[in-house]
């Protein structure tokens, strides 16, 4: 899942970096990395999943 941003001719490097950061956030790579950073026991994973569902509902 490589994210690639090509800088246009009329665009500066800063704008290209901004577009890259936006693409990374949109793809969910950072969230996935944080989720996999530590091992979660099955019960804790289930609990966290239900809490996230509860947050999304409200």
LINJORA-V82505 format. One line per field, one symbol per residue. ss: DSSP state (~ for helix, > for strand, _ for the rest). phi: phi as a letter, one per 30 degrees, with the letter a starting at -180 (. if undefined). psi: psi as a letter, one per 40 degrees, with the letter a starting at -180 (. if undefined). A space follows every 10 residues. Layout:
# LINJORA-V82505
ss: ???
phi: ???
psi: ???
This chain:
# LINJORA-V82505
ss: __________ __~~~~~~~~ ~~~~~~~_~~ ~~~~~~____ _~~~~~~~~~ ~~~~~~~_
phi: .dcbbcdddd bddddddddd dddddddidd dddddcdbdc dedddddddd dddddddc
psi: ghhhhhhide iidddddddd dddddddedd dddddedihh iddddddddd ddddddd.
